[in-house]
């Protein structure tokens, strides 16, 4: 699941993780002009960045690898190519190491549009989606990020 932090800094994101005990597997940032990946949890452990309401379908523990991208959902369609390349490299590593399919069958849309999967579709889903697609969540990140560019990028070492 791709997220955006809705902030401009890794420090702000980390503060939110600590305050809410909502750690993703990875945070990626280009705030210094260089793309940097921070791993917070092993991919074999459930992350906690998705909202999980009592009595709803499991999401964090549904073999969901979560990447927080430092930035705003409203701006994700204009992320620089160098940032997209870094995100794609991380995605290729996750695909190789956590059995995530290099695919996406959902549409990534700008905030303000509803794109949730049904419970059944969520449980059957394989590939890349955004927080905006997770059932029973209220977030709309990562917005209209260029998923086709992220998927088209070839494998590369991190």
C-alpha positions as CSV (number, residue, x, y, z in Angstrom):
1,X,0.0,0.0,0.0
2,X,1.4,3.4,-1.0
3,X,0.7,6.3,1.4
4,X,1.8,9.9,1.5
5,X,2.7,11.4,4.8
6,X,0.8,14.7,4.2
7,X,3.9,16.5,5.4
8,X,7.1,17.7,4.0
9,X,9.6,16.1,6.3
10,X,10.7,12.7,7.6
11,X,10.9,14.2,11.0
12,X,7.3,15.2,11.0
13,X,6.3,11.7,9.7
14,X,8.4,10.0,12.4
15,X,6.7,12.1,15.1
16,X,3.3,11.0,13.9
17,X,4.4,7.3,13.9
18,X,5.6,7.7,17.5
19,X,2.5,9.6,18.6
20,X,0.1,7.1,17.0
21,X,2.1,3.9,17.1
22,X,1.4,3.7,13.4
23,X,4.7,2.5,11.9
24,X,4.9,1.6,8.2
25,X,7.5,-0.8,6.8
26,X,9.2,2.0,4.9
27,X,9.4,5.8,4.6
28,X,10.9,7.3,1.5
29,X,11.9,10.9,1.2
30,X,13.7,13.3,-1.2
31,X,13.6,16.3,1.1
32,X,17.4,16.8,0.8
33,X,17.5,16.3,-3.0
34,X,18.6,12.7,-2.6
35,X,16.1,9.9,-2.4
36,X,16.5,8.0,1.0
37,X,14.7,5.0,2.2
38,X,14.2,4.3,5.9
39,X,13.0,0.8,6.9
40,X,11.1,0.7,10.2
41,X,9.9,-2.9,10.3
42,X,10.9,-6.1,8.6
43,X,8.6,-7.1,5.7
44,X,7.7,-10.3,7.7
45,X,6.0,-8.2,10.4
46,X,2.6,-6.4,10.1
47,X,2.8,-2.6,9.8
48,X,0.2,-0.4,11.5
49,X,-0.3,2.6,9.2
50,X,-3.8,1.7,8.0
51,X,-6.9,2.5,10.0
52,X,-8.5,-0.7,11.3
53,X,-12.0,-0.2,12.7
54,X,-13.4,-2.9,15.0
55,X,-15.5,-5.4,13.2
56,X,-14.2,-4.6,9.7
57,X,-12.0,-6.7,7.3
58,X,-8.4,-7.0,8.4
59,X,-6.0,-4.7,6.6
60,X,-2.7,-4.2,8.4
61,X,-2.3,-7.9,8.9
62,X,-3.5,-8.8,5.4
63,X,0.1,-9.4,4.2
64,X,0.2,-5.7,3.4
65,X,3.6,-4.0,2.9
66,X,3.2,-0.3,3.5
67,X,5.3,2.6,2.1
68,X,4.9,6.1,3.4
69,X,6.1,8.6,0.8
70,X,7.1,12.0,2.3
71,X,4.9,14.5,0.5
72,X,1.3,15.4,-0.1
73,X,-1.4,13.4,-2.0
74,X,-2.5,16.6,-3.7
75,X,1.0,17.0,-5.2
76,X,1.9,13.3,-6.0
77,X,1.0,13.6,-9.7
78,X,3.9,16.1,-10.0
79,X,6.6,14.3,-8.0
80,X,9.9,14.7,-9.8
81,X,11.1,11.8,-11.9
82,X,14.0,11.2,-9.6
83,X,11.6,10.7,-6.7
84,X,9.5,8.3,-8.7
85,X,12.6,6.4,-9.7
86,X,13.5,6.0,-6.1
87,X,10.0,4.9,-5.1
88,X,10.1,2.4,-8.1
89,X,13.4,1.0,-6.9
90,X,11.9,0.3,-3.5
91,X,8.9,-1.3,-5.1
92,X,11.1,-3.6,-7.1
93,X,13.0,-4.6,-3.9
94,X,9.7,-5.3,-2.1
95,X,8.4,-7.3,-5.1
96,X,11.5,-9.5,-5.0
97,X,11.6,-9.9,-1.2
98,X,8.0,-9.9,-0.1
99,X,6.2,-11.6,-3.0
100,X,4.2,-8.5,-4.1
101,X,3.0,-8.6,-7.7
102,X,4.4,-6.0,-10.0
103,X,0.9,-5.0,-11.0
104,X,-2.0,-2.6,-10.1
105,X,-5.6,-3.0,-11.2
106,X,-6.9,0.1,-9.4
107,X,-7.0,3.7,-10.5
108,X,-5.1,6.2,-8.4
109,X,-7.1,9.4,-8.2
110,X,-6.7,12.9,-6.8
111,X,-8.0,13.5,-3.2
112,X,-11.8,14.1,-3.2
113,X,-12.7,11.0,-5.1
114,X,-13.8,7.7,-3.5
115,X,-12.0,4.6,-4.8
116,X,-12.4,2.0,-2.0
117,X,-12.2,-1.7,-2.7
118,X,-15.0,-3.9,-1.3
119,X,-14.1,-6.3,1.5
120,X,-14.0,-9.2,-0.9
121,X,-11.9,-7.3,-3.5
122,X,-9.4,-6.3,-0.8
123,X,-9.0,-9.8,0.5
124,X,-8.4,-11.1,-3.1
125,X,-6.2,-8.2,-4.2
126,X,-2.6,-8.8,-5.4
127,X,-0.3,-5.9,-6.4
128,X,0.1,-2.2,-5.7
129,X,-2.7,0.0,-4.3
130,X,-3.0,3.1,-2.3
131,X,-4.4,4.0,1.1
132,X,-7.3,5.4,-0.9
133,X,-8.3,1.9,-2.0
134,X,-8.3,0.3,1.5
135,X,-11.9,-0.5,2.7
136,X,-13.2,1.2,5.8
137,X,-10.4,3.9,5.8
138,X,-10.9,7.6,5.4
139,X,-7.6,8.6,3.8
140,X,-7.2,9.5,0.2
141,X,-3.5,9.2,-0.2
142,X,-1.3,8.9,-2.2
143,X,-3.5,10.7,-4.7
144,X,-3.0,10.5,-8.5
145,X,0.6,9.3,-8.2
146,X,1.9,8.0,-11.6
147,X,1.4,4.3,-10.9
148,X,2.1,3.4,-14.6
149,X,5.5,5.1,-14.4
150,X,6.2,3.3,-11.1
151,X,5.3,0.0,-12.6
152,X,7.2,0.6,-15.8
153,X,10.5,1.3,-14.1
154,X,12.9,-1.7,-14.4
155,X,14.5,-3.5,-11.5
156,X,17.4,-1.7,-9.9
157,X,19.4,-2.2,-6.8
158,X,18.6,-0.1,-3.7
